[in-house]
């Protein structure tokens, strides 16, 4: 069992995902987390935000944003770097 704070896992796929989330937390890149309802997207976003704060990331981070895209069909959303 590996302890990642908010997460504890013995699953290799989950461990790799959390390790990736930790490394992304130190970058200024925006992150889009997708998944089915109840899959833990908000918890993962909180994990990344917490890691970025604790690691003393050198960029100014934005607050957590949770847009509701449930009414938009797949393939219609176009992501644009602002």
N, C-alpha and C positions, 0 to 999 in steps of 0.2 A: 504494500500500500504506500503510495506517494502522497504527501500532503502539500497541496498548493494553496493553503489558506481557506478560501471559500470552497475549494474542491478537494476531495480525496478520491484517488482512483488507483486501481491495479490494472486498468485496461490500457494497452499500449497505444491505441488510436487516440484515446482521450488524453493520455500523457503527452503525445506529440502535439496535439491541438493546443494544450495549455502551455507547452514550451514555446510554440509559435506565438501564442497570444502574449506571453511575457516579452519576447523579443520585439514584437510589433509595438508594444506599449512604450518603448523607448524611442520611437520614431515620430516625426510630425505628420505621418501619413494618416488620412482619414480612414476609418474602418467601417465597412458595411457587414453586419452580421445578419445572416438569413437563416431561416429554418421554420419548421412547423410550429404551430401553437403548442406551448408547454415544453419546448425542447431546451429551454435554459438560456435563450438569447440575452435577456436582461441581466441575468446572473453573470454571464460571460462578459458582457459590456462593463459591468461593475468591477469585475476582476481586472480587466485591462485598465480601466480608469484608476483603480487603486494601485496597480503596479506602476503606472506612469507617475503617480504622485510620490510613491515611496522610493522610487529609483532616482528621484530628483531630475526628471527629464528637463532638458535645457530649452524647451520650447514652451510657448504659451498655449495651454490646452483649452479647448472649448468645453462647455458643460455637456453632459450626456443628453443626446437628442433621441427621442423615440417616435418617429413619424408613423402614422397608421396608413399603410399602403394596402390594406386588405381589400379595398374596393377597386384596385387597379389590376387589370389582367396581366399575366406573365408576358414579358416581351415588350410591354408598353413603356416601362420605366427606362429612361435614358439617364445614365449617371454622367455628371459633368463636373470637372474640377473647377471650383470657384476661385 
